[in-house]
Structures are given as C-alpha cells and as structure tokens.
Amino acid sequence: MGIGGLIATLIIGAIAGWLAGLIVKGGGFGILGNMVMGIIGAFVAGLVLPGIGLGFGGGVIASIIHATLGAVIVLVVIRLVKQA
C-alpha cells in the first residue's frame, strides 16, 4: 500500500468511526480512537457482512458505509461487554 492508499484508509476510517460514534450514542473515542474504530470496523464488516449476504459494491461511499456498519457492530459489542 502506497502513501495515497494509507491516507485514504485513515480518512475513511476517521469518517466511519465518527459516524459510528454518532449512531451509537456515547460511543466516540476521539479522533485517533475513531480512526482505529473505523479501520477495525472495516475489518469486522469484511468478515461479517458477506456472510449475511450484504454487499455495497466499490467506491469511497461504499467503503465508508461498509466501515461504518462494522464500527457500529464493534461499538455495540463493546457496550454490551461493559454492561456485563
């Protein structure tokens, strides 16, 4: 991955993490935490979403949606673990 791909990944991760923090109230972790959450979310979504038959195609918007859904899944799981 070149520098351009790395920057794109960080930007998409930051946007996805921020959106997930808005969707799951109180789930934000700051700018760096949101980037990490978005990247982890993209990985989780890559594992989970194809298994249930969801696909969004290619492109930046699809990548943001994909990573956001994964980050929401991660935030919900974190919240459930904290409550237990």
Secondary structure, 3 states (H helix, E strand, C coil): CCHHHHHHHHHHHHHHHHHHHHHCCCCCCHHHHHHHHHHHHHHHHHHHHHHHCCCCCCCHHHHHHHHHHHHHHHHHHHHHHHHC
